[in-house]
């Protein structure tokens, strides 16, 4: 579990997170705060305006249910008892795509950037996908998110497509970049 004082992040899975009643209660609220602050600062997380608390709670409830069904992985990064990041992947629902999953969100509190937390979360989610038998882990990112794209490449993801000017944020347009990590080629 997590101790009170530490400089290294603890990366918890969904089972560890939900087994600690205190963390479980605070998780959705803390996650909302991180996501809303990041979106307010212009982060590319799929929202133009900060998401509402209820929307984040509903999203996390869906992810936890999918984890319990074996169709997802959720990871949370803590420094001490403070949530500083989260990420998850979901298995594709279409029957012909079930062997694959999509890494949908990686979010790290701005105050904790540069500490390797995004890398630790992503690496844990990659390990979860491999252990679950996922064949191909995909993700998409906004083309101007160069730090995230560099991280994904360093962890073995390769670009397999790009939609120019596809993401609209007000008057601005950004490429949507598609990445994949094919575990079949690593066996």
Backbone as a ProteinNet text record, in pm:
[ID]
protein_1_A
[PRIMARY]
XXXXXXXXXXXXXXXXXXXXXXXXXXXXXXXXXXXXXXXXXXXXXXXXXXXXXXXXXXXXXXXXXXXXXXXXXXXXXXXXXXXXXXXXXXXXXXXXXXXXXXXXXXXXXXXXXXXXXXXXXXXXXXXXXXXXXXXXXXXXXXXXXXXXXXXXXXXXXXXXXXXXXXXXXXXXXXXXXXXXXXXXXXX
[TERTIARY]
82.5	0	86.6	32.8	109.6	138	258.4	297.4	269.6	283.7	255.9	356.5	485	588.3	672.3	680.4	764.7	794.5	908.8	942.6	916.1	904.4	873.6	723.1	665.8	521.2	486	376.1	319	216.6	228	136.3	41.3	-81.6	-180.7	-269.2	-310.7	-409.1	-548.7	-650.4	-788.2	-822.9	-772.3	-803.7	-743.5	-617.8	-553.7	-625.5	-664.9	-732.3	-866.1	-945.1	-1078.4	-1075	-962.1	-954.9	-925.2	-881.5	-855	-972.7	-1064.7	-1186	-1158.3	-1055.5	-1025.7	-984.1	-897.2	-853.9	-969.3	-1048.5	-1160.3	-1257.7	-1285.8	-1380.4	-1323.8	-1195.8	-1133.8	-1089.6	-1081.8	-1026	-1100.5	-1231.2	-1307.3	-1293	-1298.4	-1285.2	-1146	-1043.5	-906.2	-881.7	-934.6	-919.8	-987.1	-1106.5	-1176	-1092.1	-1033.8	-953.5	-835.4	-765.8	-651.3	-696.9	-800.6	-847.7	-896.9	-976.6	-1030	-917.7	-819.7	-707.5	-626.8	-600.5	-523.8	-597.5	-728.1	-806.1	-811.6	-828.3	-827.6	-695.8	-587	-456.3	-427.9	-525.5	-509.9	-466.8	-464.3	-421.4	-515.1	-456	-528.6	-581	-695.9	-754.2	-894	-935.7	-1065.3	-1176.8	-1149.6	-1248	-1198.6	-1291.4	-1257.2	-1272.2	-1377.4	-1402.2	-1379	-1339.2	-1318.7	-1444	-1425	-1540.6	-1604.7	-1734	-1806.2	-1768.8	-1783.6	-1754.3	-1832.8	-1961.8	-2046	-2000	-1954.3	-1907.1	-1782.3	-1690.7	-1568.6	-1603.4	-1692	-1732.3	-1798	-1883.6	-1949.2	-1846.4	-1753.5	-1648.2	-1565.9	-1522.6	-1441.7	-1521.8	-1650.5	-1736.2	-1744	-1754	-1756.2	-1624.9	-1513	-1381.8	-1366.2	-1403.2	-1391.7	-1479.2	-1599.7	-1685.9	-1620.7	-1558.3	-1489.9	-1369.4	-1298	-1186.5	-1238.1	-1348.9	-1405.6	-1449.1	-1486.7	-1527.2	-1408.1	-1287.6	-1168.4	-1147.4	-1216	-1211.6	-1139.1	-1062.7	-993.7	-883.8	-800.5	-703.3	-704.9	-693.2	-690.2	-570.5	-493.5	-379.5	-388.3	-346.2	-343.9	-207.3	-151	-19.7	-38.7	26.2	19.2	158.4	171	288.4	236.8	282.9	223	78.8	-13.4	-156	-226.4	-148.1	-205.5	-201.9	-318.7	-328.3	-257.4	-163.9	-92.5	-106.4	-172.3	-191.6	-278.7	-335.3	-418.3	-416.8	-447.3	-456.5	-534.8	-587.7	-661.9	-666.1	-687.4	-721.2	-850.2	-921.4	-1045.1	-1034.1	-1079.3	-1086.2	-1192.2	-1167.3	-1266.2	-1391.1	-1507.5	-1634.2	-1673.6	-1640.8	-1678.8	-1619.7	-1700.9	-1652.4	-1525.5	-1513.5	-1396.3	-1271.3	-1290	-1178	-1145.3	-1212.9	-1197.8	-1055.7	-968.8	-833.1	-749.7	-805.9	-730.3	-789.9	-708.8	-754.8	-700.8	-765.2	-726.2	-687.2	-567.1	-520.1	-588	-685.7	-771.8	-728	-674	-632	-508.5	-415.7	-304.7	-303.5	-317.4	-321.4	-235.2	-146.8	-59.1	-76.5	-97.3	-110	5.5	-25.2	77.3	190.8	160.4	263.3	360	323.8	408.5	473.4	458	519.6	670.7	731.7	876.9	935.3	849.8	897	888.4	854.1	846.1	714.6	615.9	487.7	410.2	408	341	403.5	536.4	607.4	571.3	570.8	539.9	396.1	302.3	162.1	148.7	208.8	197.3	262.8	380.5	449.9	366	302.3	217.2	96.9	37.9	-77	-35.1	83.3	135	152.6	211.1	230.1	95.2	-3.9	-138.1	-195.4	-179	-231.7	-164.2	-33.9	41.4	-5.3	-17.2	-58.3	-200.7	-286.7	-426.5	-442.7	-336.4	-345.3	-389.7	-386.4	-419.1	-315.5	-362.4	-271.4	-213.5	-299.5	-255	-315.9	-229	-272.4	-258.2	-368.6	-368.3	-389.8	-364.6	-397.3	-399.3	-461.5	-450.5	-418.4	-349.1	-306	-312	-323.2	-323	-180.7	-167.2	-37.5	58.1	7.1	96	140.9	96	132	265	370.1	499.2	560.6	541.4	596.7	535.1	403	335.3	376.2	382.3	419.4	560.6	651.8	789	789.5	709.4	698.9	648.7	542.1	485.1	586.2	656.4	758.6	868.2	908	1015.8	973.4	843.1	791.4	754	788.9	769.6	651.1	570.6	457.2	508.8	437.7	470.1	347.9	373.2	264.1	212.1	78.6	21.1	-76.5	-93.1	-181.4	-193	-245.9	-259.2	-372.7	-460.3	-566	-530.7	-487.7	-447.3	-563.7	-538.9	-638.4	-769.5	-770.4	-892.9	-948.1	-862.1	-904.9	-932.6	-1055.5	-1095.6	-1106.9	-1028.5	-1036.2	-1054.9	-1181.5	-1212.3	-1174.9	-1095.8	-1052.4	-927	-864.3	-740.8	-771.2	-686.1	-697.9	-564.5	-573.9	-454.4	-469.7	-357	-359.3	-401.4	-469.2	-496.9	-401.2	-314.1	-208.5	-242.7	-231.8	-264	-135.8	-128.4	-12.7	-60.3	31	-1.1	122.6	96	199.6	150.2	216.7	171.8	248.9	181.4	245.3	268.7	195.4	213.9	353.8	407.1	540.1	650.7	614	712	719.4	634	630	745.3
-119.1	0	125	235.6	358.8	408	456.1	510.6	660.2	717.7	860.2	949.6	916.8	1002.5	920.9	965.9	900	998.1	980.4	1064.4	991.3	859.1	778.5	755.7	766.5	743.4	596.2	572.5	438.3	427.4	323.5	302.9	190.1	226.8	130.1	84.8	-42.8	-89.3	-70.1	-100	-75	-153.1	-275.7	-356.7	-294.9	-250.7	-185.9	-55.9	16.8	144.8	126.7	29.5	10.1	-66.3	-130.7	-203.7	-112	9.9	107.8	204.7	191.2	273.4	424.1	469.9	613.7	661.1	584.1	622.3	614.8	509.2	491.1	606.8	656.6	768.5	895.2	919.2	1043.1	1035.5	915.8	899.6	981	967.2	1036.7	1188.1	1238.1	1382.7	1431.4	1357.8	1395.8	1385.3	1279.9	1262.8	1377.7	1415.4	1528	1654	1679.4	1800.5	1802.2	1689.6	1681.1	1704.2	1631.7	1642.4	1783.7	1841.9	1976.1	2079.2	2069.3	2164.2	2150.8	2028.1	2006.7	2062.1	2034.9	2084.2	2237.5	2293.9	2439.9	2498.6	2424.1	2468	2434.5	2377.4	2348.8	2207.9	2116.8	1979.6	1909.8	1819.6	1743.7	1614.3	1622.7	1505.5	1471.7	1536.3	1505.3	1601.1	1694.7	1795.2	1932.2	2019.5	2158.5	2240.9	2212.4	2275.8	2171.6	2213.9	2116	2030.7	1900.2	1812.6	1836.7	1806.9	1818.3	1701.9	1721.2	1615.7	1488	1503.5	1387.1	1312.1	1385	1321.5	1237.5	1290.7	1216.8	1095.8	1114	1002	891.3	928.9	830.2	758.3	832.8	773.8	673.9	712	623	501.2	518.6	405.4	305.9	358.2	272.5	196	265	200.4	92.1	121.3	21.8	-99.7	-78.4	-191.6	-274.8	-207.1	-278.7	-356.4	-298.3	-370.2	-498.1	-488.1	-604.2	-711.7	-671.1	-765.9	-818.1	-770.6	-813.6	-740.4	-626.8	-553.8	-420	-398.4	-270.7	-284.5	-182.7	-166.9	-20.4	4	138.8	145.9	252.8	275.8	416.2	429.3	558.5	577	695.9	727.8	816.7	776.6	852.5	890.2	1012.4	1054.6	1071.8	986.6	983.1	939.6	1017	985	1075.9	1145.4	1240.6	1182.7	1177.9	1133.5	1236.1	1189.7	1279.4	1238	1125.6	1084.5	962	943.6	826.9	796.6	674.1	633	503.6	478.3	353.4	317.5	187.3	139.3	59.2	55.1	-22.7	-115.2	-238.8	-334	-283.8	-303.2	-265.4	-352.4	-292.9	-364.1	-447.9	-403.1	-475.4	-616.7	-720.3	-858.5	-887.1	-829.8	-855.4	-781.5	-690.6	-612.4	-648.5	-747.4	-782.3	-817.6	-867.6	-896.8	-770.7	-653.8	-529.6	-431.7	-332.8	-232.4	-96.2	8.6	145.7	216	269.1	349	484.6	510.9	626.9	753.1	740.2	859.8	830.6	925.3	932.9	1078.9	1103.4	1240	1249.5	1348.5	1370.9	1514.9	1531.7	1663.6	1752.1	1873.4	1964.2	1985.8	1987.5	2009	1891.4	1777.7	1657.4	1623.7	1711.4	1686	1679	1597	1586	1490.5	1415	1322	1175.8	1150.8	1013.8	944.2	1019.1	958.5	912.5	992.8	951	824.6	817	697.8	576.7	593.7	482.2	434	525.8	487.9	412	467.5	405.4	268.1	257.3	127.7	24.4	65.2	-27	-70.9	21.5	-12.2	-102.7	-82.2	-171	-311.5	-320.8	-451.8	-518.9	-441.6	-497	-552.3	-478.7	-523.1	-652.5	-657.7	-778	-897.7	-878	-987	-1032.1	-942.4	-974.8	-1045.1	-1046.3	-1110.8	-1019.1	-887.9	-793.4	-812.3	-813	-830.7	-698.3	-596.9	-465.4	-359.8	-275.3	-162.2	-37.5	35.4	154.8	278.4	393.5	520.9	625.8	737.8	852.7	973.4	1068.5	1188	1307	1424	1546.3	1570.8	1607.8	1621.1	1719.4	1818.3	1915.4	1869.9	1752	1699.7	1624.3	1698.7	1638.1	1560.9	1606.1	1534.6	1395.7	1387.7	1257.4	1168.2	1223.9	1143.7	1087.5	1167.9	1121.1	1008.1	1023	918.7	788.5	795.4	674.2	604.9	682	622.1	555.2	618.7	561.9	431.3	409.5	286.7	181.9	207	106.8	127.3	230.9	257.4	309.4	274.7	326.2	395.4	501.2	573.7	490.9	480.1	407.8	491.8	617.2	703.5	841.5	932.8	1071.6	1134.2	1205.3	1282.1	1429.8	1494.4	1634.9	1726.8	1817.6	1918.4	1862.7	1743.6	1674.4	1722	1758.9	1798.8	1949	1985.2	2125.4	2176.1	2278.1	2345.6	2493.2	2536.5	2673	2689	2790.6	2815.6	2735.9	2670.9	2596	2453.8	2403.7	2267.2	2195.8	2070.2	1989.7	1853.8	1793.8	1657.2	1561.2	1455.6	1342.9	1233	1190.6	1094.7	961.1	852.6	718.5	638.7	575.6	493.3	353.9	256.8	119.7	52.2	-42.5	-129.3	-270.8	-340.7	-471.7	-579.4	-640.8	-743.9	-872.9	-893.5	-1014	-1016.3	-900.3	-892	-903.4	-899.2	-905.7	-1043.5	-1135.3	-1269.1	-1355.5
0	0	0	42	39.8	180	195.5	325.3	326.9	442.7	458.2	388.3	392.6	333.9	236.5	112.7	14.1	-97.3	-162.7	-277	-407.7	-403	-520.7	-527.7	-648.4	-657.3	-637.2	-570.3	-560.2	-672.6	-754.6	-866.4	-826.9	-795.1	-748.8	-863.9	-859.4	-956.1	-896.1	-973.5	-930	-803.9	-791.9	-673.7	-547.6	-556.3	-441.7	-406.4	-508	-487.7	-417.4	-462.9	-405.3	-273.7	-241.6	-114.7	3.9	-22.2	83.3	85.8	183.5	183.8	178.2	248	248.8	110.2	44.1	-90.4	-189.4	-178.9	-270.5	-267.2	-148.7	-133.1	-195.7	-176.3	-225.3	-371.4	-428.2	-562	-667.6	-675.4	-779.9	-766.3	-644.5	-623.1	-662	-620.4	-654.3	-804.1	-866.6	-1011.3	-1085	-1040.3	-1102.3	-1093.6	-979	-960.4	-1057.5	-1069.3	-1160.8	-1305.3	-1347.5	-1485.8	-1516.9	-1427.2	-1450	-1457.2	-1366.5	-1368.1	-1496.8	-1540.6	-1663.3	-1784.7	-1794.6	-1908.3	-1904.9	-1786.6	-1770.8	-1824.1	-1807.7	-1854.3	-2000.2	-2070.3	-2212.6	-2246.9	-2149.5	-2175	-2273.8	-2350.5	-2452.4	-2392.2	-2324	-2258.7	-2310.4	-2417.6	-2476.6	-2439.7	-2351.4	-2314.3	-2357.9	-2397.8	-2426.8	-2299.8	-2224.1	-2093.8	-1984.9	-1865.4	-1757.4	-1735.9	-1719.4	-1699.1	-1562	-1553.8	-1426.4	-1335.3	-1205	-1106.9	-1137.7	-1165.8	-1192.8	-1317.4	-1418	-1540.7	-1513.4	-1434.5	-1400.7	-1314.1	-1215.8	-1129.2	-1212.2	-1307.5	-1394	-1481.7	-1538.5	-1620.8	-1540.3	-1420.9	-1337.3	-1292.1	-1264.6	-1229.9	-1345.1	-1467	-1585.7	-1599.3	-1578.4	-1590.1	-1484.3	-1359.4	-1251.4	-1282.1	-1333	-1371.2	-1481.6	-1577.9	-1685.8	-1631.7	-1534.2	-1471.2	-1406.8	-1333.7	-1265.7	-1363.9	-1486	-1590.2	-1670.5	-1639.9	-1713.1	-1844.3	-1860.8	-1987.1	-1978.3	-1871.2	-1854.7	-1750.9	-1745.8	-1638.1	-1598	-1469.6	-1413.4	-1321.4	-1332.5	-1244.6	-1186.7	-1061.8	-993.2	-929.2	-944.4	-887.8	-765.3	-657.8	-532.8	-486.5	-438.1	-361.8	-220.3	-131.1	2.2	-13.4	41.3	29	-71.1	-155.6	-251.3	-392.1	-455.9	-594.7	-683.1	-766.7	-857.2	-1003.6	-1029	-1166.9	-1179.2	-1297	-1323.9	-1472.3	-1504.1	-1643.5	-1653.9	-1771.9	-1792.4	-1939.8	-1963.2	-2096	-2086.7	-2198.5	-2210.5	-2331.4	-2311.7	-2422.9	-2520.8	-2650.7	-2751	-2736	-2754.3	-2735.7	-2856.8	-2976.4	-3098.5	-3094.2	-3118.2	-3107.4	-3188.2	-3305.9	-3388.7	-3339.5	-3244.3	-3190.6	-3045.9	-2988.7	-2846.3	-2803.5	-2892.2	-2846	-2819.5	-2849.2	-2844.5	-2743.6	-2704.8	-2608.5	-2647.5	-2596.6	-2625.4	-2495.2	-2492	-2379.4	-2393.7	-2306.8	-2327.8	-2255.2	-2136.1	-2062.4	-1979.6	-1983.4	-1889.4	-1845.8	-1717.6	-1665.9	-1540.8	-1539.1	-1424.1	-1378.4	-1249.8	-1188.3	-1235	-1279.4	-1331.9	-1232.1	-1103.8	-1000.7	-991.5	-1048.5	-1041.3	-1175.5	-1276	-1406.8	-1392.2	-1477.8	-1480	-1377.6	-1309.6	-1206	-1249.1	-1376	-1425.8	-1395.7	-1349.9	-1312.2	-1434.6	-1540.3	-1664.1	-1720.3	-1717.3	-1764.3	-1678.3	-1546.1	-1455.5	-1475.9	-1490.1	-1514	-1646.4	-1752.2	-1884.2	-1885.7	-1824.5	-1819.4	-1743.3	-1634.2	-1557.8	-1642	-1715.2	-1799.7	-1915.9	-1970.1	-2074.3	-2017.1	-1898	-1833.6	-1808.3	-1764.5	-1741.7	-1871.7	-1981.2	-2110.7	-2153.8	-2139.6	-2177.8	-2094.6	-1963.2	-1872.8	-1899.2	-1946.5	-1973.9	-2107.6	-2188.9	-2319.1	-2430.9	-2407.3	-2514.3	-2625	-2749.4	-2862.6	-2910.8	-2922.8	-2968.5	-2877	-2822	-2739.1	-2825	-2841.9	-2925.4	-2838.7	-2897.6	-2834.5	-2943.5	-2912.2	-3001.1	-2915.4	-2975.7	-2904.3	-2998.7	-2939.8	-3018.2	-3067.4	-3193.2	-3257.1	-3193.2	-3120.5	-3056.2	-2917.6	-2875	-2742.3	-2754	-2786.3	-2819.9	-2703.4	-2581.3	-2466.2	-2455.3	-2468.2	-2459.8	-2577.4	-2697.3	-2814.1	-2799	-2746.4	-2722.4	-2619	-2512.2	-2410.3	-2472.9	-2550.8	-2610.2	-2701.7	-2783.8	-2870.6	-2788.1	-2678.4	-2595.5	-2528.5	-2516.3	-2456	-2561	-2687.1	-2791.2	-2883.6	-2860.8	-2950.1	-3084.1	-3191.5	-3323.5	-3382.6	-3458.4	-3522.8	-3639.5	-3650	-3763.5	-3842.6	-3804.9	-3882	-3822.3	-3904.3	-3861.3	-3940.9	-3871.1	-3936.8	-3921.5	-4029.4	-4020.5	-3983.6	-3889.5	-3852.7	-3800.8	-3744	-3704.3	-3569.8	-3477.1	-3342	-3341.5	-3303.3	-3302.5	-3159.2	-3129	-2999.4	-3031.4	-3026.9	-3070	-3216.5	-3246.2	-3383.5	-3421.5	-3325	-3349.2	-3397.1	-3485.5	-3535.1	-3514.1	-3471	-3443.3	-3509.7	-3543.6	-3595.8	-3485.2	-3523.1	-3433.8	-3477.1	-3384.5	-3415.2	-3350.1	-3425.9	-3378.5	-3356.1	-3239.3	-3203.1	-3164.2	-3179.9	-3141	-3083.1	-2994.7	-2939.9	-2965.2	-3056.7	-3101.3	-3022.8	-2925.2	-2842.9	-2921.4	-3031.6	-3112.4	-3173.8	-3204.4	-3264.8	-3161.4	-3031.9	-2925.3	-2862.4	-2905.4	-2845.1	-2893.4
[MASK]
+++++++++++++++++++++++++++++++++++++++++++++++++++++++++++++++++++++++++++++++++++++++++++++++++++++++++++++++++++++++++++++++++++++++++++++++++++++++++++++++++++++++++++++++++++++++++++

